[in-house]
Amino acid sequence: MKKTLGITGLVIVTIIWGGGFVASDIALNELSPFEIMGYRFLIASIIMGVFAWRNLKTIRKDEIIYGSILGIVLFSGFSLQIIGLKYTTPSNNAFLTATNVVMVPFIAYFIGRKKLNKADIIGSFTALIGVGVLSLQNNFSIGSGDLFTLFCALGFAFQIYLTGIFGKKIRPSILNFLQMFTAFCLSIIGLLFSGSINLSLSKQGFSAIIYLGVVSTALCYFLQTAAQKHVDETKSAIILSMEAVFGTLFSIVLLGEKPNLKMVIGGIMILSAVLISELQFFKEKQE
């Protein structure tokens, strides 16, 4: 029952994150990447801080270390993702971010010595092929934006893996607050080096920032941390790769991006990867 609720929570996260690609694209019309990150992590830090306030009085050294590490990898993923979005399309950015799905099981194997599950590996590579079908250009080259996004996927892969590990060791409220606050501090450092600070936003830009900070960051990472207590890292990564599918759907519906055959094939393959993984989950549960 707890695993089913965990899977449901992760699916909700993918839907919300899918909308986050569109919100980021809208915000980029008015703000620099580090400005967007500064705003979203400030909002998320305040919200998480309210929930963690009582626990912060008894914060431990290991919680500070784990929370800070998670914040660093989260910052690396987001910064590279949003920089990549400036030089590629929202759909490509969404699908390439999903390559973290094939990275997570190998991170778990090499760092945590966790046995590689056949269904998870098949599911991971199916998702990766789906990403390739959609994202590779006609001459099979990758643009600079796509390259930035691939590196961002590595950051998110470590974030997914470490969330599963750290979430079982320390209090979720502390972990989430420190993760967001660390990412906020690093965003401010990046913002100072970039030399651009914009405090004026249009109504559309303000709405995009609120969505990113409150819904796509604070709410989603709370749900992810809670869900990954009951779903292992590799299955979590495969489920979260559906974010790419929803990202593409939102790009088509809200931004008017034209659908094509590659999008359809890539989306079907990623959904197939999730199905392969989850059929194995229900088979293990039945046994």
BAFIFI-471908 format. One record per residue: x negated, y, z negated of N, C-alpha, C, O in turn; residue in one letter. Coordinates in steps of 0.1 Angstrom, whole numbers, always signed. Example, Ala and Ser with C-alpha at 12.3 -4.5 7.8 and 13.67 -1.06 7.14 Angstrom:
BEGIN
[pt [-132, -57, -78], [-123, -45, -78], [-132, -33, -78], [-142, -33, -85], 'a']
[pt [-128, -22, -71], [-137, -11, -71], [-129, +0, -79], [-134, +11, -80], 's']
% end
This chain:
BEGIN
[pt [-8, -12, +0], [+0, +0, +0], [-9, +13, +0], [-6, +22, +7], 'm']
[pt [-19, +13, -8], [-28, +24, -9], [-35, +26, +4], [-38, +38, +8], 'k']
[pt [-39, +15, +10], [-46, +16, +23], [-37, +22, +34], [-41, +30, +42], 'k']
[pt [-25, +18, +34], [-15, +23, +43], [-13, +38, +42], [-12, +45, +51], 't']
[pt [-12, +42, +29], [-10, +57, +26], [-23, +64, +30], [-22, +75, +35], 'l']
[pt [-35, +58, +28], [-47, +64, +33], [-48, +66, +48], [-52, +76, +52], 'g']
[pt [-43, +56, +55], [-43, +56, +70], [-33, +67, +74], [-36, +75, +83], 'i']
[pt [-22, +68, +68], [-12, +78, +71], [-18, +92, +69], [-16, +101, +77], 't']
[pt [-25, +94, +58], [-31, +107, +54], [-41, +111, +65], [-42, +122, +69], 'g']
[pt [-49, +101, +70], [-59, +104, +80], [-53, +108, +93], [-58, +116, +100], 'l']
[pt [-42, +101, +97], [-35, +105, +109], [-29, +119, +108], [-30, +126, +118], 'v']
[pt [-24, +123, +97], [-19, +137, +95], [-31, +146, +97], [-29, +157, +103], 'i']
[pt [-42, +143, +92], [-54, +151, +93], [-58, +153, +108], [-61, +164, +112], 'v']
[pt [-57, +142, +116], [-61, +143, +130], [-51, +153, +138], [-55, +160, +147], 't']
[pt [-38, +152, +134], [-28, +161, +141], [-32, +176, +138], [-32, +184, +147], 'i']
[pt [-34, +178, +125], [-37, +192, +121], [-50, +197, +128], [-51, +208, +132], 'i']
[pt [-61, +188, +127], [-74, +192, +133], [-72, +194, +148], [-79, +202, +154], 'w']
[pt [-63, +187, +155], [-61, +189, +169], [-57, +203, +172], [-61, +209, +182], 'g']
[pt [-48, +208, +163], [-44, +222, +165], [-55, +232, +161], [-55, +243, +166], 'g']
[pt [-65, +227, +153], [-76, +235, +150], [-85, +239, +161], [-91, +250, +161], 'g']
[pt [-86, +230, +171], [-94, +234, +183], [-88, +246, +191], [-95, +254, +195], 'f']
[pt [-74, +246, +191], [-68, +257, +198], [-69, +270, +190], [-72, +281, +195], 'v']
[pt [-68, +269, +176], [-69, +280, +167], [-84, +286, +168], [-85, +298, +168], 'a']
[pt [-93, +277, +169], [-107, +282, +170], [-110, +289, +183], [-117, +299, +184], 's']
[pt [-103, +284, +194], [-105, +290, +207], [-99, +304, +207], [-104, +313, +213], 'd']
[pt [-87, +305, +201], [-81, +319, +200], [-89, +328, +191], [-91, +340, +195], 'i']
[pt [-95, +323, +180], [-103, +332, +171], [-116, +336, +178], [-121, +347, +175], 'a']
[pt [-121, +328, +187], [-133, +332, +194], [-132, +344, +203], [-142, +350, +207], 'l']
[pt [-119, +347, +207], [-117, +359, +215], [-120, +372, +207], [-123, +382, +213], 'n']
[pt [-120, +371, +194], [-122, +383, +186], [-134, +382, +176], [-139, +392, +172], 'e']
[pt [-138, +370, +173], [-148, +368, +163], [-160, +359, +168], [-158, +351, +177], 'l']
[pt [-172, +361, +162], [-183, +352, +165], [-181, +339, +157], [-173, +338, +148], 's']
[pt [-189, +329, +161], [-187, +316, +154], [-190, +317, +139], [-182, +311, +132], 'p']
[pt [-200, +324, +135], [-203, +325, +121], [-192, +333, +113], [-190, +331, +101], 'f']
[pt [-186, +343, +120], [-175, +350, +114], [-163, +341, +111], [-157, +342, +100], 'e']
[pt [-160, +333, +121], [-149, +324, +119], [-152, +314, +108], [-143, +312, +100], 'i']
[pt [-164, +309, +107], [-167, +299, +97], [-167, +306, +83], [-163, +300, +73], 'm']
[pt [-172, +319, +83], [-172, +326, +70], [-158, +328, +65], [-156, +326, +53], 'g']
[pt [-149, +332, +73], [-135, +334, +69], [-128, +321, +65], [-122, +320, +54], 'y']
[pt [-130, +310, +73], [-123, +298, +70], [-128, +291, +57], [-120, +286, +49], 'r']
[pt [-141, +292, +55], [-147, +285, +43], [-145, +294, +30], [-144, +289, +19], 'f']
[pt [-144, +307, +32], [-140, +316, +21], [-126, +313, +16], [-124, +311, +4], 'l']
[pt [-117, +312, +25], [-103, +309, +22], [-102, +295, +15], [-95, +294, +5], 'i']
[pt [-109, +285, +21], [-109, +272, +16], [-115, +271, +2], [-110, +264, -7], 'a']
[pt [-126, +279, +0], [-133, +279, -13], [-124, +284, -24], [-124, +279, -35], 's']
[pt [-117, +295, -21], [-107, +301, -31], [-97, +291, -34], [-93, +289, -46], 'i']
[pt [-91, +285, -24], [-80, +275, -27], [-85, +263, -35], [-79, +259, -45], 'i']
[pt [-96, +257, -31], [-102, +246, -38], [-107, +250, -52], [-106, +242, -61], 'm']
[pt [-112, +262, -53], [-116, +267, -66], [-105, +268, -76], [-107, +266, -88], 'g']
[pt [-93, +272, -72], [-81, +273, -80], [-78, +259, -86], [-75, +257, -98], 'v']
[pt [-79, +248, -77], [-76, +235, -82], [-87, +229, -90], [-84, +220, -99], 'f']
[pt [-99, +233, -88], [-110, +228, -96], [-114, +236, -108], [-124, +232, -115], 'a']
[pt [-107, +247, -111], [-111, +256, -121], [-114, +250, -135], [-125, +252, -141], 'w']
[pt [-105, +241, -139], [-107, +235, -152], [-119, +225, -152], [-126, +225, -162], 'r']
[pt [-120, +218, -141], [-131, +208, -141], [-145, +215, -139], [-155, +209, -143], 'n']
[pt [-145, +227, -134], [-158, +234, -132], [-165, +237, -146], [-177, +239, -146], 'l']
[pt [-157, +237, -156], [-163, +240, -170], [-171, +228, -174], [-180, +230, -183], 'k']
[pt [-169, +217, -169], [-176, +205, -173], [-184, +198, -161], [-186, +186, -161], 't']
[pt [-188, +207, -152], [-195, +202, -140], [-208, +196, -143], [-215, +200, -152], 'i']
[pt [-211, +185, -136], [-224, +177, -139], [-234, +180, -128], [-230, +184, -117], 'r']
[pt [-246, +177, -131], [-257, +179, -121], [-255, +170, -109], [-258, +175, -98], 'k']
[pt [-251, +158, -110], [-249, +149, -98], [-238, +154, -90], [-239, +153, -77], 'd']
[pt [-228, +160, -96], [-217, +166, -88], [-222, +178, -79], [-218, +179, -68], 'e']
[pt [-230, +186, -85], [-236, +197, -78], [-244, +193, -66], [-243, +198, -55], 'i']
[pt [-252, +182, -68], [-261, +177, -58], [-252, +171, -46], [-254, +174, -35], 'i']
[pt [-243, +162, -50], [-235, +155, -40], [-226, +165, -32], [-225, +165, -20], 'y']
[pt [-220, +175, -39], [-212, +185, -33], [-219, +194, -23], [-214, +197, -13], 'g']
[pt [-232, +197, -27], [-240, +206, -19], [-245, +199, -6], [-245, +205, +4], 's']
[pt [-248, +186, -8], [-252, +178, +4], [-241, +177, +14], [-243, +179, +26], 'i']
[pt [-229, +174, +9], [-217, +173, +18], [-214, +186, +24], [-210, +187, +36], 'l']
[pt [-216, +198, +17], [-214, +211, +23], [-224, +214, +34], [-220, +220, +44], 'g']
[pt [-236, +209, +33], [-247, +212, +43], [-243, +204, +56], [-244, +210, +67], 'i']
[pt [-239, +192, +55], [-236, +184, +67], [-223, +189, +73], [-222, +189, +86], 'v']
[pt [-214, +194, +65], [-202, +199, +70], [-205, +212, +78], [-199, +214, +89], 'l']
[pt [-213, +221, +72], [-217, +233, +79], [-224, +230, +92], [-221, +237, +102], 'f']
[pt [-233, +220, +92], [-240, +217, +105], [-230, +213, +116], [-232, +216, +127], 's']
[pt [-220, +204, +112], [-211, +200, +121], [-202, +211, +127], [-200, +212, +139], 'g']
[pt [-197, +220, +118], [-188, +230, +123], [-196, +241, +131], [-191, +246, +141], 'f']
[pt [-208, +245, +126], [-215, +255, +133], [-219, +251, +148], [-217, +259, +157], 's']
[pt [-223, +238, +149], [-226, +234, +163], [-214, +232, +171], [-214, +233, +183], 'l']
[pt [-203, +228, +165], [-191, +226, +172], [-185, +239, +178], [-181, +239, +189], 'q']
[pt [-185, +249, +169], [-179, +262, +174], [-188, +269, +184], [-183, +276, +192], 'i']
[pt [-201, +267, +182], [-211, +273, +192], [-209, +265, +206], [-208, +272, +216], 'i']
[pt [-207, +252, +205], [-204, +244, +217], [-191, +248, +224], [-190, +248, +236], 'g']
[pt [-181, +252, +216], [-168, +256, +221], [-169, +269, +230], [-161, +271, +239], 'l']
[pt [-180, +277, +228], [-182, +289, +236], [-186, +286, +250], [-184, +294, +259], 'k']
[pt [-192, +274, +252], [-197, +270, +265], [-191, +258, +271], [-196, +253, +281], 'y']
[pt [-180, +253, +265], [-173, +242, +271], [-158, +244, +269], [-154, +253, +262], 't']
[pt [-150, +235, +274], [-135, +236, +273], [-131, +230, +259], [-138, +222, +254], 't']
[pt [-119, +235, +254], [-114, +229, +241], [-112, +214, +242], [-115, +207, +232], 'p']
[pt [-108, +209, +253], [-106, +194, +254], [-119, +187, +254], [-120, +177, +247], 's']
[pt [-129, +192, +261], [-142, +185, +261], [-148, +186, +247], [-154, +177, +242], 'n']
[pt [-147, +198, +241], [-152, +200, +227], [-145, +190, +218], [-152, +184, +209], 'n']
[pt [-132, +188, +219], [-125, +178, +211], [-129, +164, +213], [-132, +157, +203], 'a']
[pt [-131, +160, +225], [-134, +146, +228], [-149, +143, +224], [-152, +132, +219], 'f']
[pt [-158, +152, +227], [-172, +150, +224], [-174, +150, +209], [-183, +142, +204], 'l']
[pt [-166, +158, +201], [-167, +157, +187], [-164, +143, +182], [-169, +138, +172], 't']
[pt [-155, +137, +189], [-150, +123, +185], [-161, +112, +187], [-159, +101, +183], 'a']
[pt [-172, +116, +193], [-183, +106, +194], [-189, +102, +181], [-196, +92, +179], 't']
[pt [-185, +109, +170], [-189, +105, +157], [-184, +92, +153], [-189, +85, +144], 'n']
[pt [-173, +87, +160], [-167, +74, +157], [-177, +63, +159], [-177, +53, +152], 'v']
[pt [-186, +64, +169], [-195, +53, +172], [-208, +55, +163], [-216, +45, +162], 'v']
[pt [-210, +67, +158], [-222, +69, +149], [-220, +64, +135], [-229, +59, +129], 'm']
[pt [-208, +65, +130], [-205, +62, +116], [-209, +47, +112], [-216, +45, +102], 'v']
[pt [-204, +37, +120], [-208, +23, +115], [-223, +21, +115], [-228, +13, +107], 'p']
[pt [-230, +27, +124], [-245, +25, +124], [-252, +33, +113], [-262, +28, +107], 'f']
[pt [-246, +44, +109], [-251, +51, +97], [-249, +43, +85], [-258, +41, +76], 'i']
[pt [-237, +37, +84], [-234, +28, +73], [-243, +16, +72], [-246, +11, +62], 'a']
[pt [-246, +11, +84], [-255, -1, +85], [-269, +2, +81], [-275, -5, +73], 'y']
[pt [-275, +13, +86], [-289, +16, +84], [-291, +22, +70], [-302, +20, +64], 'f']
[pt [-282, +30, +65], [-284, +37, +52], [-278, +28, +41], [-284, +26, +31], 'i']
[pt [-265, +24, +43], [-259, +16, +32], [-260, +1, +33], [-254, -6, +25], 'g']
[pt [-266, -3, +44], [-268, -18, +46], [-254, -25, +46], [-253, -36, +41], 'r']
[pt [-244, -18, +52], [-231, -24, +53], [-230, -32, +66], [-234, -27, +77], 'k']
[pt [-224, -44, +64], [-223, -53, +76], [-214, -47, +87], [-204, -41, +84], 'k']
[pt [-219, -49, +99], [-212, -44, +111], [-200, -53, +114], [-202, -65, +117], 'l']
[pt [-188, -48, +114], [-176, -55, +117], [-174, -55, +132], [-174, -45, +139], 'n']
[pt [-171, -67, +138], [-170, -68, +153], [-159, -60, +158], [-161, -53, +168], 'k']
[pt [-147, -60, +152], [-136, -52, +157], [-139, -37, +156], [-135, -29, +165], 'a']
[pt [-145, -33, +145], [-149, -19, +144], [-159, -14, +154], [-158, -3, +160], 'd']
[pt [-169, -23, +157], [-179, -19, +167], [-172, -18, +181], [-175, -9, +189], 'i']
[pt [-163, -28, +184], [-156, -28, +197], [-148, -15, +198], [-147, -8, +208], 'i']
[pt [-141, -12, +187], [-132, +0, +187], [-140, +12, +188], [-136, +22, +195], 'g']
[pt [-152, +13, +182], [-161, +25, +182], [-166, +27, +197], [-165, +38, +201], 's']
[pt [-170, +17, +203], [-176, +18, +217], [-164, +21, +227], [-167, +28, +237], 'f']
[pt [-152, +15, +224], [-141, +18, +233], [-138, +33, +232], [-135, +40, +242], 't']
[pt [-138, +39, +220], [-136, +53, +218], [-147, +61, +225], [-144, +72, +232], 'a']
[pt [-160, +56, +224], [-171, +64, +231], [-169, +64, +246], [-172, +74, +252], 'l']
[pt [-165, +52, +252], [-163, +52, +266], [-152, +62, +270], [-153, +68, +280], 'i']
[pt [-141, +62, +262], [-131, +72, +265], [-136, +86, +264], [-131, +94, +273], 'g']
[pt [-145, +89, +255], [-151, +102, +255], [-159, +105, +267], [-158, +116, +273], 'v']
[pt [-166, +95, +272], [-174, +97, +284], [-166, +99, +296], [-169, +107, +305], 'g']
[pt [-155, +91, +297], [-146, +93, +309], [-141, +107, +310], [-140, +113, +321], 'v']
[pt [-137, +113, +298], [-131, +126, +299], [-142, +137, +300], [-140, +147, +307], 'l']
[pt [-153, +136, +293], [-162, +147, +292], [-174, +148, +302], [-178, +159, +305], 's']
[pt [-178, +137, +307], [-189, +138, +317], [-185, +145, +330], [-174, +142, +335], 'l']
[pt [-193, +154, +335], [-190, +161, +347], [-191, +152, +359], [-196, +141, +358], 'q']
[pt [-187, +157, +371], [-187, +149, +383], [-200, +143, +386], [-202, +132, +392], 'n']
[pt [-211, +151, +383], [-224, +146, +386], [-231, +139, +375], [-243, +137, +374], 'n']
[pt [-222, +135, +365], [-227, +128, +353], [-237, +135, +344], [-245, +129, +337], 'f']
[pt [-237, +149, +345], [-245, +157, +337], [-237, +163, +325], [-225, +162, +326], 's']
[pt [-244, +168, +315], [-237, +173, +304], [-242, +188, +302], [-254, +191, +303], 'i']
[pt [-232, +197, +301], [-235, +211, +300], [-241, +214, +286], [-241, +206, +277], 'g']
[pt [-246, +227, +284], [-252, +231, +271], [-241, +230, +260], [-244, +226, +249], 's']
[pt [-229, +234, +263], [-218, +234, +253], [-216, +219, +249], [-213, +217, +237], 'g']
[pt [-216, +210, +258], [-213, +196, +255], [-225, +191, +247], [-222, +182, +238], 'd']
[pt [-237, +195, +249], [-249, +190, +241], [-248, +195, +227], [-250, +187, +218], 'l']
[pt [-244, +208, +225], [-242, +213, +211], [-232, +205, +204], [-233, +202, +192], 'f']
[pt [-221, +201, +211], [-210, +194, +205], [-214, +180, +201], [-209, +175, +191], 't']
[pt [-223, +174, +209], [-227, +160, +206], [-235, +160, +193], [-234, +151, +185], 'l']
[pt [-244, +171, +191], [-251, +172, +178], [-242, +175, +167], [-244, +170, +155], 'f']
[pt [-231, +182, +170], [-221, +185, +159], [-215, +172, +155], [-211, +170, +143], 'c']
[pt [-213, +163, +164], [-207, +150, +161], [-215, +142, +151], [-210, +135, +142], 'a']
[pt [-228, +143, +152], [-237, +136, +143], [-235, +142, +128], [-235, +135, +119], 'l']
[pt [-234, +155, +128], [-231, +162, +115], [-218, +157, +109], [-217, +154, +97], 'g']
[pt [-207, +156, +117], [-194, +151, +112], [-195, +136, +108], [-188, +132, +99], 'f']
[pt [-203, +128, +116], [-205, +114, +112], [-210, +112, +98], [-205, +104, +91], 'a']
[pt [-220, +120, +95], [-226, +120, +82], [-216, +125, +71], [-215, +120, +60], 'f']
[pt [-208, +135, +75], [-198, +140, +66], [-187, +129, +62], [-183, +128, +51], 'q']
[pt [-183, +122, +73], [-173, +111, +70], [-179, +100, +62], [-173, +95, +53], 'i']
[pt [-192, +96, +65], [-198, +85, +58], [-200, +89, +43], [-197, +82, +34], 'y']
[pt [-206, +101, +41], [-209, +106, +27], [-196, +109, +19], [-196, +107, +7], 'l']
[pt [-185, +113, +26], [-173, +115, +18], [-168, +102, +12], [-163, +102, +1], 't']
[pt [-169, +91, +20], [-165, +78, +15], [-174, +73, +3], [-169, +67, -6], 'g']
[pt [-186, +77, +3], [-196, +73, -7], [-194, +82, -20], [-192, +77, -31], 'i']
[pt [-195, +95, -17], [-194, +105, -29], [-180, +106, -35], [-179, +108, -47], 'f']
[pt [-170, +104, -27], [-156, +105, -32], [-153, +94, -42], [-144, +96, -50], 'g']
[pt [-161, +84, -43], [-158, +73, -53], [-167, +75, -65], [-165, +68, -75], 'k']
[pt [-176, +85, -65], [-186, +87, -76], [-183, +99, -84], [-185, +99, -96], 'k']
[pt [-177, +110, -78], [-174, +122, -85], [-160, +127, -83], [-153, +122, -74], 'i']
[pt [-156, +136, -91], [-142, +141, -91], [-139, +148, -78], [-147, +157, -73], 'r']
[pt [-128, +145, -71], [-125, +150, -58], [-124, +165, -58], [-128, +172, -48], 'p']
[pt [-118, +171, -68], [-116, +186, -69], [-130, +193, -69], [-131, +203, -62], 's']
[pt [-139, +187, -76], [-153, +193, -77], [-160, +191, -63], [-166, +201, -58], 'i']
[pt [-159, +179, -58], [-165, +176, -45], [-160, +185, -34], [-168, +191, -26], 'l']
[pt [-147, +187, -33], [-142, +196, -23], [-145, +210, -24], [-149, +217, -15], 'n']
[pt [-145, +215, -37], [-148, +229, -39], [-163, +232, -35], [-166, +242, -28], 'f']
[pt [-172, +224, -40], [-186, +226, -38], [-190, +224, -23], [-198, +231, -17], 'l']
[pt [-183, +215, -16], [-185, +213, -2], [-181, +226, +6], [-188, +230, +14], 'q']
[pt [-169, +232, +2], [-165, +244, +9], [-173, +256, +5], [-177, +264, +14], 'm']
[pt [-177, +257, -7], [-185, +269, -12], [-199, +268, -6], [-204, +279, -2], 'f']
[pt [-205, +257, -5], [-218, +255, +1], [-217, +259, +16], [-226, +267, +21], 't']
[pt [-207, +254, +23], [-205, +258, +37], [-203, +273, +39], [-208, +279, +49], 'a']
[pt [-196, +279, +30], [-193, +293, +30], [-206, +301, +29], [-209, +310, +36], 'f']
[pt [-214, +297, +19], [-227, +304, +16], [-236, +303, +29], [-242, +313, +33], 'c']
[pt [-237, +291, +35], [-245, +290, +47], [-240, +298, +59], [-247, +303, +67], 'l']
[pt [-226, +299, +59], [-220, +307, +70], [-224, +322, +68], [-226, +328, +78], 's']
[pt [-224, +326, +56], [-227, +340, +54], [-242, +343, +58], [-245, +353, +63], 'i']
[pt [-251, +334, +55], [-265, +335, +59], [-266, +336, +74], [-273, +344, +79], 'i']
[pt [-259, +327, +81], [-259, +327, +95], [-253, +340, +101], [-258, +345, +111], 'g']
[pt [-243, +345, +94], [-236, +357, +98], [-246, +369, +97], [-246, +378, +105], 'l']
[pt [-254, +369, +86], [-263, +380, +84], [-274, +380, +95], [-278, +391, +99], 'l']
[pt [-278, +368, +99], [-288, +367, +109], [-283, +371, +123], [-290, +376, +132], 'f']
[pt [-270, +368, +125], [-264, +371, +138], [-261, +386, +139], [-260, +391, +150], 's']
[pt [-260, +393, +128], [-259, +408, +128], [-245, +413, +132], [-244, +425, +136], 'g']
[pt [-235, +405, +132], [-221, +410, +136], [-211, +407, +125], [-209, +395, +122], 's']
[pt [-204, +417, +120], [-194, +415, +111], [-181, +423, +115], [-182, +435, +116], 'i']
[pt [-170, +416, +118], [-158, +422, +122], [-147, +420, +112], [-143, +409, +109], 'n']
[pt [-142, +431, +106], [-132, +430, +96], [-118, +433, +101], [-108, +433, +94], 'l']
[pt [-117, +437, +114], [-104, +440, +120], [-100, +429, +129], [-107, +424, +138], 's']
[pt [-88, +424, +127], [-82, +413, +135], [-68, +416, +140], [-61, +423, +134], 'l']
[pt [-65, +411, +152], [-52, +412, +157], [-43, +402, +150], [-48, +394, +142], 's']
[pt [-30, +403, +152], [-20, +395, +145], [-23, +380, +149], [-22, +371, +140], 'k']
[pt [-26, +378, +162], [-29, +364, +167], [-42, +359, +160], [-42, +347, +156], 'q']
[pt [-52, +367, +160], [-65, +363, +154], [-64, +360, +139], [-70, +351, +134], 'g']
[pt [-56, +369, +132], [-54, +366, +118], [-46, +353, +115], [-50, +346, +106], 'f']
[pt [-36, +351, +124], [-29, +338, +122], [-38, +326, +124], [-37, +316, +117], 's']
[pt [-47, +327, +134], [-56, +316, +137], [-65, +313, +125], [-68, +302, +122], 'a']
[pt [-70, +324, +119], [-79, +323, +108], [-72, +317, +96], [-78, +308, +89], 'i']
[pt [-60, +321, +93], [-52, +315, +82], [-50, +300, +84], [-51, +293, +75], 'i']
[pt [-46, +297, +97], [-44, +282, +100], [-57, +275, +97], [-57, +264, +91], 'y']
[pt [-68, +280, +102], [-81, +273, +100], [-85, +272, +86], [-90, +261, +81], 'l']
[pt [-83, +282, +78], [-87, +282, +64], [-79, +274, +55], [-83, +266, +47], 'g']
[pt [-65, +277, +56], [-56, +270, +47], [-53, +256, +51], [-54, +247, +43], 'v']
[pt [-49, +254, +63], [-43, +241, +68], [-54, +232, +73], [-56, +221, +68], 'v']
[pt [-62, +237, +83], [-72, +229, +89], [-84, +226, +81], [-92, +216, +83], 's']
[pt [-87, +234, +70], [-99, +232, +62], [-95, +227, +48], [-97, +216, +44], 't']
[pt [-88, +236, +40], [-85, +232, +26], [-76, +220, +25], [-79, +210, +18], 'a']
[pt [-65, +220, +32], [-55, +209, +31], [-61, +196, +37], [-60, +186, +31], 'l']
[pt [-67, +197, +49], [-72, +185, +56], [-84, +179, +48], [-84, +166, +47], 'c']
[pt [-93, +186, +43], [-104, +180, +36], [-100, +174, +22], [-106, +165, +17], 'y']
[pt [-89, +180, +16], [-83, +174, +4], [-77, +160, +8], [-79, +150, +1], 'f']
[pt [-70, +160, +19], [-63, +147, +24], [-74, +137, +27], [-73, +125, +24], 'l']
[pt [-85, +141, +34], [-95, +132, +39], [-102, +126, +27], [-104, +114, +27], 'q']
[pt [-105, +134, +17], [-112, +129, +5], [-104, +119, -2], [-108, +108, -7], 't']
[pt [-91, +122, -4], [-81, +113, -11], [-80, +100, -3], [-79, +89, -8], 'a']
[pt [-78, +101, +11], [-76, +89, +19], [-88, +80, +20], [-86, +68, +20], 'a']
[pt [-100, +86, +20], [-112, +77, +22], [-115, +69, +9], [-125, +62, +9], 'q']
[pt [-108, +72, -2], [-110, +63, -13], [-104, +49, -11], [-108, +39, -17], 'k']
[pt [-95, +48, -1], [-88, +35, +2], [-91, +30, +16], [-86, +19, +19], 'h']
[pt [-98, +38, +25], [-101, +33, +38], [-116, +35, +40], [-121, +45, +38], 'v']
[pt [-122, +24, +45], [-137, +25, +47], [-141, +35, +58], [-133, +39, +66], 'd']
[pt [-154, +38, +58], [-159, +49, +66], [-157, +47, +81], [-153, +56, +88], 'e']
[pt [-160, +34, +86], [-159, +32, +100], [-144, +32, +105], [-142, +39, +115], 't']
[pt [-135, +26, +97], [-121, +27, +101], [-116, +42, +100], [-108, +46, +109], 'k']
[pt [-121, +49, +90], [-117, +63, +89], [-122, +71, +102], [-114, +79, +107], 's']
[pt [-134, +68, +106], [-140, +75, +118], [-131, +72, +130], [-129, +81, +138], 'a']
[pt [-127, +60, +132], [-120, +56, +144], [-106, +63, +144], [-101, +68, +154], 'i']
[pt [-100, +63, +132], [-87, +70, +131], [-88, +85, +134], [-80, +91, +141], 'i']
[pt [-99, +91, +128], [-101, +105, +129], [-104, +109, +144], [-103, +121, +147], 'l']
[pt [-109, +99, +152], [-112, +102, +166], [-99, +106, +174], [-100, +111, +184], 's']
[pt [-87, +103, +168], [-75, +107, +174], [-73, +122, +174], [-65, +127, +182], 'm']
[pt [-81, +129, +166], [-82, +143, +167], [-84, +148, +181], [-78, +159, +185], 'e']
[pt [-92, +141, +188], [-95, +145, +202], [-83, +145, +211], [-81, +153, +219], 'a']
[pt [-74, +134, +209], [-62, +133, +217], [-53, +145, +214], [-47, +151, +223], 'v']
[pt [-51, +147, +201], [-42, +158, +197], [-48, +172, +201], [-40, +181, +205], 'f']
[pt [-61, +173, +201], [-67, +185, +205], [-64, +188, +220], [-62, +200, +224], 'g']
[pt [-65, +178, +228], [-62, +179, +242], [-47, +182, +245], [-44, +191, +253], 't']
[pt [-38, +176, +237], [-24, +178, +239], [-21, +193, +235], [-13, +199, +242], 'l']
[pt [-27, +198, +224], [-24, +212, +220], [-30, +221, +230], [-24, +232, +233], 'f']
[pt [-41, +218, +236], [-48, +227, +246], [-39, +228, +258], [-38, +238, +264], 's']
[pt [-32, +217, +262], [-24, +216, +274], [-11, +224, +271], [-7, +233, +279], 'i']
[pt [-5, +222, +259], [+8, +228, +256], [+7, +243, +253], [+15, +251, +257], 'v']
[pt [-3, +247, +245], [-5, +260, +240], [-14, +269, +248], [-11, +281, +249], 'l']
[pt [-24, +263, +254], [-34, +272, +261], [-32, +270, +276], [-39, +278, +284], 'l']
[pt [-23, +262, +281], [-21, +260, +295], [-32, +253, +303], [-32, +254, +315], 'g']
[pt [-40, +245, +296], [-51, +238, +302], [-44, +227, +311], [-35, +220, +306], 'e']
[pt [-48, +225, +323], [-42, +216, +332], [-46, +202, +330], [-58, +198, +329], 'k']
[pt [-36, +193, +328], [-39, +179, +325], [-45, +172, +338], [-41, +176, +349], 'p']
[pt [-53, +162, +337], [-58, +154, +348], [-59, +139, +344], [-57, +136, +333], 'n']
[pt [-63, +131, +354], [-63, +117, +352], [-74, +113, +342], [-72, +104, +334], 'l']
[pt [-85, +120, +342], [-96, +117, +332], [-91, +119, +318], [-94, +111, +309], 'k']
[pt [-83, +130, +316], [-77, +132, +302], [-69, +120, +298], [-69, +115, +287], 'm']
[pt [-60, +116, +307], [-51, +105, +304], [-59, +92, +301], [-56, +85, +291], 'v']
[pt [-69, +88, +309], [-76, +76, +307], [-84, +77, +294], [-85, +67, +287], 'i']
[pt [-91, +88, +292], [-99, +90, +280], [-90, +89, +267], [-94, +83, +258], 'g']
[pt [-78, +95, +268], [-69, +95, +256], [-64, +81, +254], [-63, +77, +242], 'g']
[pt [-61, +73, +264], [-56, +60, +263], [-67, +51, +256], [-64, +42, +248], 'i']
[pt [-79, +53, +261], [-90, +45, +255], [-93, +47, +240], [-95, +38, +233], 'm']
[pt [-92, +60, +236], [-93, +63, +222], [-82, +58, +214], [-84, +52, +203], 'i']
[pt [-70, +59, +219], [-58, +53, +212], [-60, +38, +211], [-56, +31, +201], 'l']
[pt [-65, +31, +222], [-68, +17, +222], [-78, +13, +211], [-77, +3, +204], 's']
[pt [-88, +22, +209], [-99, +20, +199], [-92, +19, +185], [-96, +11, +177], 'a']
[pt [-83, +29, +183], [-77, +29, +170], [-68, +17, +168], [-68, +11, +157], 'v']
[pt [-61, +12, +178], [-53, +1, +177], [-61, -12, +175], [-57, -20, +166], 'l']
[pt [-73, -13, +181], [-82, -25, +179], [-86, -26, +165], [-85, -36, +158], 'i']
[pt [-90, -14, +159], [-94, -14, +145], [-83, -17, +135], [-85, -24, +126], 's']
[pt [-71, -11, +138], [-60, -13, +129], [-54, -27, +129], [-49, -32, +119], 'e']
[pt [-54, -33, +141], [-49, -47, +142], [-58, -56, +134], [-53, -65, +128], 'l']
[pt [-71, -53, +134], [-81, -61, +126], [-78, -59, +111], [-79, -68, +103], 'q']
[pt [-74, -46, +107], [-71, -43, +93], [-59, -51, +88], [-59, -56, +78], 'f']
[pt [-48, -51, +97], [-36, -58, +92], [-38, -73, +93], [-32, -80, +85], 'f']
[pt [-47, -78, +101], [-51, -92, +101], [-58, -96, +89], [-55, -106, +82], 'k']
[pt [-68, -88, +84], [-75, -90, +72], [-65, -90, +60], [-66, -98, +51], 'e']
[pt [-56, -80, +60], [-47, -78, +49], [-38, -91, +48], [-35, -95, +37], 'k']
[pt [-33, -96, +60], [-25, -108, +60], [-32, -120, +54], [-26, -128, +47], 'q']
[pt [-45, -121, +59], [-53, -133, +54], [-55, -132, +39], [-61, -141, +33], 'e']
% end
